[in-house]
Amino acid sequence: MWWKFLRAVKTREHRVAPTTWVAALAATVYTFVPFDLIPELVLGPLGLADDVSIWAIFAVLLTREKHRWQAALPAR
């Protein structure tokens, strides 16, 4: 069902909340920018926690958008 949701977003059938767009942008930028709040070189695997948390927040917001889209669909 995710592909139907993504198609609805692409065709602008469903408007995604601005906070979800900001989280997507922040997750992407934070992944590729060399600046890190918790550096992996200092704390090892624990340093990945901030990277994973940013993507987890985005996943929660995206799932919320999908549920919002499903709730707006007409009943079958």
PyMOL Python script that loads the backbone (N, CA, C, O; Angstrom):
from pymol import cmd

cmd.read_pdbstr("""\
ATOM      1  N   MET A   1       0.818  -1.194   0.000  1.00  0.00           N
ATOM      2  CA  MET A   1       0.000   0.000   0.000  1.00  0.00           C
ATOM      3  C   MET A   1       0.864   1.261   0.000  1.00  0.00           C
ATOM      4  O   MET A   1       0.377   2.349  -0.306  1.00  0.00           O
ATOM      5  N   TRP A   2       2.161   1.113   0.347  1.00  0.00           N
ATOM      6  CA  TRP A   2       3.043   2.280   0.369  1.00  0.00           C
ATOM      7  C   TRP A   2       3.169   2.897  -1.008  1.00  0.00           C
ATOM      8  O   TRP A   2       3.228   4.120  -1.131  1.00  0.00           O
ATOM      9  N   TRP A   3       3.212   2.078  -2.047  1.00  0.00           N
ATOM     10  CA  TRP A   3       3.381   2.624  -3.394  1.00  0.00           C
ATOM     11  C   TRP A   3       2.174   3.455  -3.801  1.00  0.00           C
ATOM     12  O   TRP A   3       2.324   4.436  -4.530  1.00  0.00           O
ATOM     13  N   LYS A   4       0.964   3.082  -3.342  1.00  0.00           N
ATOM     14  CA  LYS A   4      -0.224   3.891  -3.640  1.00  0.00           C
ATOM     15  C   LYS A   4      -0.141   5.232  -2.909  1.00  0.00           C
ATOM     16  O   LYS A   4      -0.509   6.276  -3.446  1.00  0.00           O
ATOM     17  N   PHE A   5       0.351   5.173  -1.675  1.00  0.00           N
ATOM     18  CA  PHE A   5       0.509   6.415  -0.910  1.00  0.00           C
ATOM     19  C   PHE A   5       1.525   7.339  -1.579  1.00  0.00           C
ATOM     20  O   PHE A   5       1.283   8.537  -1.726  1.00  0.00           O
ATOM     21  N   LEU A   6       2.663   6.775  -1.982  1.00  0.00           N
ATOM     22  CA  LEU A   6       3.693   7.592  -2.637  1.00  0.00           C
ATOM     23  C   LEU A   6       3.190   8.154  -3.966  1.00  0.00           C
ATOM     24  O   LEU A   6       3.534   9.278  -4.330  1.00  0.00           O
ATOM     25  N   ARG A   7       2.392   7.393  -4.681  1.00  0.00           N
ATOM     26  CA  ARG A   7       1.811   7.896  -5.930  1.00  0.00           C
ATOM     27  C   ARG A   7       0.826   9.034  -5.638  1.00  0.00           C
ATOM     28  O   ARG A   7       0.768  10.012  -6.383  1.00  0.00           O
ATOM     29  N   ALA A   8       0.059   8.906  -4.562  1.00  0.00           N
ATOM     30  CA  ALA A   8      -0.879   9.965  -4.182  1.00  0.00           C
ATOM     31  C   ALA A   8      -0.134  11.242  -3.823  1.00  0.00           C
ATOM     32  O   ALA A   8      -0.604  12.339  -4.124  1.00  0.00           O
ATOM     33  N   VAL A   9       1.012  11.112  -3.189  1.00  0.00           N
ATOM     34  CA  VAL A   9       1.822  12.295  -2.862  1.00  0.00           C
ATOM     35  C   VAL A   9       2.396  12.898  -4.140  1.00  0.00           C
ATOM     36  O   VAL A   9       2.388  14.115  -4.322  1.00  0.00           O
ATOM     37  N   LYS A  10       2.891  12.039  -5.017  1.00  0.00           N
ATOM     38  CA  LYS A  10       3.498  12.516  -6.265  1.00  0.00           C
ATOM     39  C   LYS A  10       2.482  13.233  -7.151  1.00  0.00           C
ATOM     40  O   LYS A  10       2.802  14.257  -7.756  1.00  0.00           O
ATOM     41  N   THR A  11       1.276  12.709  -7.231  1.00  0.00           N
ATOM     42  CA  THR A  11       0.243  13.323  -8.071  1.00  0.00           C
ATOM     43  C   THR A  11      -0.504  14.438  -7.340  1.00  0.00           C
ATOM     44  O   THR A  11      -1.453  15.016  -7.870  1.00  0.00           O
ATOM     45  N   ARG A  12      -0.066  14.727  -6.131  1.00  0.00           N
ATOM     46  CA  ARG A  12      -0.651  15.784  -5.283  1.00  0.00           C
ATOM     47  C   ARG A  12      -2.101  15.522  -4.921  1.00  0.00           C
ATOM     48  O   ARG A  12      -2.880  16.444  -4.679  1.00  0.00           O
ATOM     49  N   GLU A  13      -2.443  14.244  -4.891  1.00  0.00           N
ATOM     50  CA  GLU A  13      -3.756  13.839  -4.410  1.00  0.00           C
ATOM     51  C   GLU A  13      -3.803  13.983  -2.884  1.00  0.00           C
ATOM     52  O   GLU A  13      -4.860  14.221  -2.297  1.00  0.00           O
ATOM     53  N   HIS A  14      -2.631  13.834  -2.260  1.00  0.00           N
ATOM     54  CA  HIS A  14      -2.505  13.989  -0.805  1.00  0.00           C
ATOM     55  C   HIS A  14      -1.421  15.017  -0.512  1.00  0.00           C
ATOM     56  O   HIS A  14      -0.299  14.910  -1.008  1.00  0.00           O
ATOM     57  N   ARG A  15      -1.766  16.007   0.293  1.00  0.00           N
ATOM     58  CA  ARG A  15      -0.779  17.015   0.686  1.00  0.00           C
ATOM     59  C   ARG A  15      -0.109  16.581   1.979  1.00  0.00           C
ATOM     60  O   ARG A  15      -0.771  16.302   2.978  1.00  0.00           O
ATOM     61  N   VAL A  16       1.207  16.530   1.941  1.00  0.00           N
ATOM     62  CA  VAL A  16       1.993  16.127   3.110  1.00  0.00           C
ATOM     63  C   VAL A  16       2.227  17.356   3.981  1.00  0.00           C
ATOM     64  O   VAL A  16       2.468  18.454   3.481  1.00  0.00           O
ATOM     65  N   ALA A  17       2.152  17.150   5.291  1.00  0.00           N
ATOM     66  CA  ALA A  17       2.346  18.252   6.236  1.00  0.00           C
ATOM     67  C   ALA A  17       3.760  18.823   6.111  1.00  0.00           C
ATOM     68  O   ALA A  17       4.709  18.082   5.855  1.00  0.00           O
ATOM     69  N   PRO A  18       3.900  20.123   6.289  1.00  0.00           N
ATOM     70  CA  PRO A  18       5.222  20.754   6.187  1.00  0.00           C
ATOM     71  C   PRO A  18       6.249  20.169   7.157  1.00  0.00           C
ATOM     72  O   PRO A  18       7.433  20.100   6.829  1.00  0.00           O
ATOM     73  N   THR A  19       5.817  19.750   8.336  1.00  0.00           N
ATOM     74  CA  THR A  19       6.774  19.170   9.288  1.00  0.00           C
ATOM     75  C   THR A  19       7.397  17.886   8.747  1.00  0.00           C
ATOM     76  O   THR A  19       8.556  17.586   9.034  1.00  0.00           O
ATOM     77  N   THR A  20       6.637  17.134   7.971  1.00  0.00           N
ATOM     78  CA  THR A  20       7.173  15.903   7.383  1.00  0.00           C
ATOM     79  C   THR A  20       8.212  16.240   6.317  1.00  0.00           C
ATOM     80  O   THR A  20       9.242  15.572   6.219  1.00  0.00           O
ATOM     81  N   TRP A  21       7.945  17.271   5.521  1.00  0.00           N
ATOM     82  CA  TRP A  21       8.925  17.697   4.510  1.00  0.00           C
ATOM     83  C   TRP A  21      10.205  18.198   5.183  1.00  0.00           C
ATOM     84  O   TRP A  21      11.307  17.906   4.721  1.00  0.00           O
ATOM     85  N   VAL A  22      10.057  18.940   6.253  1.00  0.00           N
ATOM     86  CA  VAL A  22      11.219  19.459   6.972  1.00  0.00           C
ATOM     87  C   VAL A  22      12.027  18.306   7.564  1.00  0.00           C
ATOM     88  O   VAL A  22      13.257  18.319   7.515  1.00  0.00           O
ATOM     89  N   ALA A  23      11.341  17.310   8.122  1.00  0.00           N
ATOM     90  CA  ALA A  23      12.042  16.153   8.680  1.00  0.00           C
ATOM     91  C   ALA A  23      12.773  15.379   7.592  1.00  0.00           C
ATOM     92  O   ALA A  23      13.887  14.903   7.813  1.00  0.00           O
ATOM     93  N   ALA A  24      12.163  15.250   6.430  1.00  0.00           N
ATOM     94  CA  ALA A  24      12.821  14.552   5.316  1.00  0.00           C
ATOM     95  C   ALA A  24      14.060  15.308   4.876  1.00  0.00           C
ATOM     96  O   ALA A  24      15.109  14.704   4.648  1.00  0.00           O
ATOM     97  N   LEU A  25      13.952  16.600   4.756  1.00  0.00           N
ATOM     98  CA  LEU A  25      15.091  17.421   4.364  1.00  0.00           C
ATOM     99  C   LEU A  25      16.189  17.367   5.422  1.00  0.00           C
ATOM    100  O   LEU A  25      17.369  17.232   5.099  1.00  0.00           O
ATOM    101  N   ALA A  26      15.791  17.472   6.678  1.00  0.00           N
ATOM    102  CA  ALA A  26      16.773  17.434   7.770  1.00  0.00           C
ATOM    103  C   ALA A  26      17.489  16.083   7.821  1.00  0.00           C
ATOM    104  O   ALA A  26      18.704  16.035   8.016  1.00  0.00           O
ATOM    105  N   ALA A  27      16.758  15.004   7.652  1.00  0.00           N
ATOM    106  CA  ALA A  27      17.383  13.673   7.684  1.00  0.00           C
ATOM    107  C   ALA A  27      18.365  13.509   6.538  1.00  0.00           C
ATOM    108  O   ALA A  27      19.456  12.972   6.725  1.00  0.00           O
ATOM    109  N   THR A  28      17.986  13.964   5.361  1.00  0.00           N
ATOM    110  CA  THR A  28      18.871  13.842   4.209  1.00  0.00           C
ATOM    111  C   THR A  28      20.117  14.700   4.370  1.00  0.00           C
ATOM    112  O   THR A  28      21.232  14.226   4.153  1.00  0.00           O
ATOM    113  N   VAL A  29      19.936  15.946   4.745  1.00  0.00           N
ATOM    114  CA  VAL A  29      21.076  16.845   4.908  1.00  0.00           C
ATOM    115  C   VAL A  29      21.984  16.354   6.032  1.00  0.00           C
ATOM    116  O   VAL A  29      23.204  16.323   5.872  1.00  0.00           O
ATOM    117  N   TYR A  30      21.404  15.972   7.159  1.00  0.00           N
ATOM    118  CA  TYR A  30      22.206  15.540   8.304  1.00  0.00           C
ATOM    119  C   TYR A  30      23.013  14.283   7.987  1.00  0.00           C
ATOM    120  O   TYR A  30      24.101  14.083   8.526  1.00  0.00           O
ATOM    121  N   THR A  31      22.471  13.440   7.110  1.00  0.00           N
ATOM    122  CA  THR A  31      23.189  12.224   6.728  1.00  0.00           C
ATOM    123  C   THR A  31      24.429  12.535   5.906  1.00  0.00           C
ATOM    124  O   THR A  31      25.451  11.866   6.056  1.00  0.00           O
ATOM    125  N   PHE A  32      24.356  13.538   5.042  1.00  0.00           N
ATOM    126  CA  PHE A  32      25.450  13.799   4.117  1.00  0.00           C
ATOM    127  C   PHE A  32      26.386  14.935   4.522  1.00  0.00           C
ATOM    128  O   PHE A  32      27.467  15.068   3.949  1.00  0.00           O
ATOM    129  N   VAL A  33      25.999  15.748   5.488  1.00  0.00           N
ATOM    130  CA  VAL A  33      26.861  16.837   5.945  1.00  0.00           C
ATOM    131  C   VAL A  33      27.884  16.257   6.929  1.00  0.00           C
ATOM    132  O   VAL A  33      27.523  15.458   7.794  1.00  0.00           O
ATOM    133  N   PRO A  34      29.141  16.650   6.805  1.00  0.00           N
ATOM    134  CA  PRO A  34      30.173  16.052   7.659  1.00  0.00           C
ATOM    135  C   PRO A  34      30.070  16.436   9.133  1.00  0.00           C
ATOM    136  O   PRO A  34      30.715  15.797   9.964  1.00  0.00           O
ATOM    137  N   PHE A  35      29.293  17.446   9.489  1.00  0.00           N
ATOM    138  CA  PHE A  35      29.114  17.844  10.879  1.00  0.00           C
ATOM    139  C   PHE A  35      28.252  16.807  11.594  1.00  0.00           C
ATOM    140  O   PHE A  35      27.237  16.374  11.049  1.00  0.00           O
ATOM    141  N   ASP A  36      28.632  16.406  12.787  1.00  0.00           N
ATOM    142  CA  ASP A  36      27.901  15.384  13.519  1.00  0.00           C
ATOM    143  C   ASP A  36      27.802  15.784  14.986  1.00  0.00           C
ATOM    144  O   ASP A  36      28.799  16.190  15.584  1.00  0.00           O
ATOM    145  N   LEU A  37      26.614  15.673  15.571  1.00  0.00           N
ATOM    146  CA  LEU A  37      26.449  16.016  16.983  1.00  0.00           C
ATOM    147  C   LEU A  37      27.158  15.022  17.889  1.00  0.00           C
ATOM    148  O   LEU A  37      27.784  15.406  18.877  1.00  0.00           O
ATOM    149  N   ILE A  38      27.058  13.745  17.548  1.00  0.00           N
ATOM    150  CA  ILE A  38      27.749  12.703  18.304  1.00  0.00           C
ATOM    151  C   ILE A  38      28.662  11.989  17.318  1.00  0.00           C
ATOM    152  O   ILE A  38      28.196  11.118  16.583  1.00  0.00           O
ATOM    153  N   PRO A  39      29.945  12.329  17.278  1.00  0.00           N
ATOM    154  CA  PRO A  39      30.845  11.752  16.274  1.00  0.00           C
ATOM    155  C   PRO A  39      31.117  10.263  16.499  1.00  0.00           C
ATOM    156  O   PRO A  39      31.333   9.810  17.623  1.00  0.00           O
ATOM    157  N   GLU A  40      31.099   9.524  15.391  1.00  0.00           N
ATOM    158  CA  GLU A  40      31.359   8.093  15.447  1.00  0.00           C
ATOM    159  C   GLU A  40      32.810   7.800  15.825  1.00  0.00           C
ATOM    160  O   GLU A  40      33.091   6.774  16.444  1.00  0.00           O
ATOM    161  N   LEU A  41      33.726   8.685  15.462  1.00  0.00           N
ATOM    162  CA  LEU A  41      35.130   8.459  15.786  1.00  0.00           C
ATOM    163  C   LEU A  41      35.387   8.470  17.287  1.00  0.00           C
ATOM    164  O   LEU A  41      36.276   7.772  17.774  1.00  0.00           O
ATOM    165  N   VAL A  42      34.610   9.262  18.019  1.00  0.00           N
ATOM    166  CA  VAL A  42      34.813   9.378  19.461  1.00  0.00           C
ATOM    167  C   VAL A  42      34.047   8.290  20.221  1.00  0.00           C
ATOM    168  O   VAL A  42      34.597   7.659  21.123  1.00  0.00           O
ATOM    169  N   LEU A  43      32.798   8.075  19.863  1.00  0.00           N
ATOM    170  CA  LEU A  43      31.947   7.163  20.624  1.00  0.00           C
ATOM    171  C   LEU A  43      31.631   5.850  19.917  1.00  0.00           C
ATOM    172  O   LEU A  43      30.848   5.053  20.434  1.00  0.00           O
ATOM    173  N   GLY A  44      32.204   5.612  18.780  1.00  0.00           N
ATOM    174  CA  GLY A  44      31.979   4.356  18.062  1.00  0.00           C
ATOM    175  C   GLY A  44      30.533   4.183  17.631  1.00  0.00           C
ATOM    176  O   GLY A  44      29.910   5.128  17.145  1.00  0.00           O
ATOM    177  N   PRO A  45      29.994   2.982  17.807  1.00  0.00           N
ATOM    178  CA  PRO A  45      28.625   2.714  17.358  1.00  0.00           C
ATOM    179  C   PRO A  45      27.583   3.609  18.028  1.00  0.00           C
ATOM    180  O   PRO A  45      26.530   3.871  17.446  1.00  0.00           O
ATOM    181  N   LEU A  46      27.862   4.075  19.229  1.00  0.00           N
ATOM    182  CA  LEU A  46      26.929   4.969  19.896  1.00  0.00           C
ATOM    183  C   LEU A  46      26.788   6.281  19.121  1.00  0.00           C
ATOM    184  O   LEU A  46      25.766   6.960  19.218  1.00  0.00           O
ATOM    185  N   GLY A  47      27.802   6.624  18.364  1.00  0.00           N
ATOM    186  CA  GLY A  47      27.745   7.835  17.558  1.00  0.00           C
ATOM    187  C   GLY A  47      26.728   7.766  16.443  1.00  0.00           C
ATOM    188  O   GLY A  47      26.348   8.799  15.893  1.00  0.00           O
ATOM    189  N   LEU A  48      26.279   6.572  16.097  1.00  0.00           N
ATOM    190  CA  LEU A  48      25.252   6.432  15.064  1.00  0.00           C
ATOM    191  C   LEU A  48      23.856   6.728  15.606  1.00  0.00           C
ATOM    192  O   LEU A  48      22.901   6.840  14.838  1.00  0.00           O
ATOM    193  N   ALA A  49      23.739   6.853  16.914  1.00  0.00           N
ATOM    194  CA  ALA A  49      22.428   7.053  17.538  1.00  0.00           C
ATOM    195  C   ALA A  49      21.741   8.319  17.037  1.00  0.00           C
ATOM    196  O   ALA A  49      20.535   8.300  16.795  1.00  0.00           O
ATOM    197  N   ASP A  50      22.471   9.411  16.877  1.00  0.00           N
ATOM    198  CA  ASP A  50      21.829  10.634  16.405  1.00  0.00           C
ATOM    199  C   ASP A  50      21.387  10.494  14.949  1.00  0.00           C
ATOM    200  O   ASP A  50      20.342  11.024  14.572  1.00  0.00           O
ATOM    201  N   ASP A  51      22.164   9.791  14.128  1.00  0.00           N
ATOM    202  CA  ASP A  51      21.769   9.575  12.737  1.00  0.00           C
ATOM    203  C   ASP A  51      20.502   8.727  12.661  1.00  0.00           C
ATOM    204  O   ASP A  51      19.573   9.041  11.917  1.00  0.00           O
ATOM    205  N   VAL A  52      20.481   7.661  13.434  1.00  0.00           N
ATOM    206  CA  VAL A  52      19.319   6.772  13.432  1.00  0.00           C
ATOM    207  C   VAL A  52      18.095   7.485  13.989  1.00  0.00           C
ATOM    208  O   VAL A  52      16.988   7.287  13.488  1.00  0.00           O
ATOM    209  N   SER A  53      18.272   8.306  15.007  1.00  0.00           N
ATOM    210  CA  SER A  53      17.126   8.998  15.599  1.00  0.00           C
ATOM    211  C   SER A  53      16.490   9.978  14.622  1.00  0.00           C
ATOM    212  O   SER A  53      15.266  10.106  14.595  1.00  0.00           O
ATOM    213  N   ILE A  54      17.286  10.663  13.827  1.00  0.00           N
ATOM    214  CA  ILE A  54      16.731  11.581  12.825  1.00  0.00           C
ATOM    215  C   ILE A  54      15.878  10.806  11.822  1.00  0.00           C
ATOM    216  O   ILE A  54      14.773  11.234  11.487  1.00  0.00           O
ATOM    217  N   TRP A  55      16.386   9.667  11.343  1.00  0.00           N
ATOM    218  CA  TRP A  55      15.630   8.850  10.381  1.00  0.00           C
ATOM    219  C   TRP A  55      14.406   8.219  11.043  1.00  0.00           C
ATOM    220  O   TRP A  55      13.390   8.026  10.376  1.00  0.00           O
ATOM    221  N   ALA A  56      14.474   7.894  12.332  1.00  0.00           N
ATOM    222  CA  ALA A  56      13.319   7.336  13.039  1.00  0.00           C
ATOM    223  C   ALA A  56      12.200   8.365  13.160  1.00  0.00           C
ATOM    224  O   ALA A  56      11.026   8.036  12.990  1.00  0.00           O
ATOM    225  N   ILE A  57      12.563   9.597  13.451  1.00  0.00           N
ATOM    226  CA  ILE A  57      11.566  10.673  13.521  1.00  0.00           C
ATOM    227  C   ILE A  57      10.889  10.836  12.169  1.00  0.00           C
ATOM    228  O   ILE A  57       9.667  10.967  12.094  1.00  0.00           O
ATOM    229  N   PHE A  58      11.683  10.829  11.098  1.00  0.00           N
ATOM    230  CA  PHE A  58      11.110  10.941   9.759  1.00  0.00           C
ATOM    231  C   PHE A  58      10.185   9.760   9.456  1.00  0.00           C
ATOM    232  O   PHE A  58       9.118   9.950   8.872  1.00  0.00           O
ATOM    233  N   ALA A  59      10.576   8.550   9.843  1.00  0.00           N
ATOM    234  CA  ALA A  59       9.744   7.371   9.590  1.00  0.00           C
ATOM    235  C   ALA A  59       8.412   7.463  10.327  1.00  0.00           C
ATOM    236  O   ALA A  59       7.374   7.089   9.781  1.00  0.00           O
ATOM    237  N   VAL A  60       8.433   7.954  11.553  1.00  0.00           N
ATOM    238  CA  VAL A  60       7.195   8.116  12.322  1.00  0.00           C
ATOM    239  C   VAL A  60       6.281   9.140  11.651  1.00  0.00           C
ATOM    240  O   VAL A  60       5.078   8.910  11.526  1.00  0.00           O
ATOM    241  N   LEU A  61       6.847  10.267  11.218  1.00  0.00           N
ATOM    242  CA  LEU A  61       6.038  11.295  10.560  1.00  0.00           C
ATOM    243  C   LEU A  61       5.480  10.798   9.230  1.00  0.00           C
ATOM    244  O   LEU A  61       4.334  11.095   8.893  1.00  0.00           O
ATOM    245  N   LEU A  62       6.272  10.049   8.476  1.00  0.00           N
ATOM    246  CA  LEU A  62       5.805   9.521   7.198  1.00  0.00           C
ATOM    247  C   LEU A  62       4.694   8.491   7.413  1.00  0.00           C
ATOM    248  O   LEU A  62       3.726   8.451   6.654  1.00  0.00           O
ATOM    249  N   THR A  63       4.834   7.670   8.435  1.00  0.00           N
ATOM    250  CA  THR A  63       3.786   6.699   8.752  1.00  0.00           C
ATOM    251  C   THR A  63       2.509   7.414   9.171  1.00  0.00           C
ATOM    252  O   THR A  63       1.411   6.990   8.810  1.00  0.00           O
ATOM    253  N   ARG A  64       2.646   8.498   9.932  1.00  0.00           N
ATOM    254  CA  ARG A  64       1.476   9.285  10.324  1.00  0.00           C
ATOM    255  C   ARG A  64       0.768   9.854   9.099  1.00  0.00           C
ATOM    256  O   ARG A  64      -0.461   9.873   9.037  1.00  0.00           O
ATOM    257  N   GLU A  65       1.559  10.321   8.115  1.00  0.00           N
ATOM    258  CA  GLU A  65       0.969  10.845   6.880  1.00  0.00           C
ATOM    259  C   GLU A  65       0.229   9.749   6.116  1.00  0.00           C
ATOM    260  O   GLU A  65      -0.840   9.988   5.555  1.00  0.00           O
ATOM    261  N   LYS A  66       0.799   8.557   6.098  1.00  0.00           N
ATOM    262  CA  LYS A  66       0.146   7.446   5.405  1.00  0.00           C
ATOM    263  C   LYS A  66      -1.185   7.109   6.064  1.00  0.00           C
ATOM    264  O   LYS A  66      -2.175   6.871   5.371  1.00  0.00           O
ATOM    265  N   HIS A  67      -1.221   7.086   7.387  1.00  0.00           N
ATOM    266  CA  HIS A  67      -2.469   6.815   8.100  1.00  0.00           C
ATOM    267  C   HIS A  67      -3.501   7.920   7.850  1.00  0.00           C
ATOM    268  O   HIS A  67      -4.695   7.649   7.720  1.00  0.00           O
ATOM    269  N   ARG A  68      -3.029   9.154   7.787  1.00  0.00           N
ATOM    270  CA  ARG A  68      -3.923  10.279   7.493  1.00  0.00           C
ATOM    271  C   ARG A  68      -4.519  10.127   6.099  1.00  0.00           C
ATOM    272  O   ARG A  68      -5.705  10.382   5.888  1.00  0.00           O
ATOM    273  N   TRP A  69      -3.682   9.708   5.145  1.00  0.00           N
ATOM    274  CA  TRP A  69      -4.146   9.486   3.767  1.00  0.00           C
ATOM    275  C   TRP A  69      -5.165   8.351   3.717  1.00  0.00           C
ATOM    276  O   TRP A  69      -6.189   8.463   3.044  1.00  0.00           O
ATOM    277  N   GLN A  70      -4.883   7.246   4.436  1.00  0.00           N
ATOM    278  CA  GLN A  70      -5.806   6.118   4.441  1.00  0.00           C
ATOM    279  C   GLN A  70      -7.140   6.489   5.070  1.00  0.00           C
ATOM    280  O   GLN A  70      -8.186   6.019   4.623  1.00  0.00           O
ATOM    281  N   ALA A  71      -7.115   7.318   6.093  1.00  0.00           N
ATOM    282  CA  ALA A  71      -8.358   7.733   6.748  1.00  0.00           C
ATOM    283  C   ALA A  71      -9.213   8.591   5.822  1.00  0.00           C
ATOM    284  O   ALA A  71     -10.437   8.609   5.948  1.00  0.00           O
ATOM    285  N   ALA A  72      -8.583   9.296   4.902  1.00  0.00           N
ATOM    286  CA  ALA A  72      -9.326  10.164   3.992  1.00  0.00           C
ATOM    287  C   ALA A  72      -9.880   9.417   2.781  1.00  0.00           C
ATOM    288  O   ALA A  72     -10.701   9.958   2.040  1.00  0.00           O
ATOM    289  N   LEU A  73      -9.434   8.171   2.577  1.00  0.00           N
ATOM    290  CA  LEU A  73      -9.946   7.386   1.447  1.00  0.00           C
ATOM    291  C   LEU A  73     -11.409   7.032   1.679  1.00  0.00           C
ATOM    292  O   LEU A  73     -11.822   6.802   2.816  1.00  0.00           O
ATOM    293  N   PRO A  74     -12.190   6.988   0.607  1.00  0.00           N
ATOM    294  CA  PRO A  74     -13.586   6.582   0.765  1.00  0.00           C
ATOM    295  C   PRO A  74     -13.671   5.120   1.194  1.00  0.00           C
ATOM    296  O   PRO A  74     -12.852   4.293   0.793  1.00  0.00           O
ATOM    297  N   ALA A  75     -14.667   4.820   2.008  1.00  0.00           N
ATOM    298  CA  ALA A  75     -14.857   3.436   2.493  1.00  0.00           C
ATOM    299  C   ALA A  75     -15.212   2.526   1.333  1.00  0.00           C
ATOM    300  O   ALA A  75     -15.954   2.908   0.428  1.00  0.00           O
ATOM    301  N   ARG A  76     -14.676   1.327   1.372  1.00  0.00           N
ATOM    302  CA  ARG A  76     -14.955   0.363   0.285  1.00  0.00           C
ATOM    303  C   ARG A  76     -16.167  -0.450   0.580  1.00  0.00           C
ATOM    304  O   ARG A  76     -16.547  -1.305  -0.219  1.00  0.00           O
TER     305      ARG A  76
END
""", "prot")
cmd.dss("prot")
cmd.show_as("cartoon", "prot")
cmd.util.cbc("prot")
cmd.orient("prot")
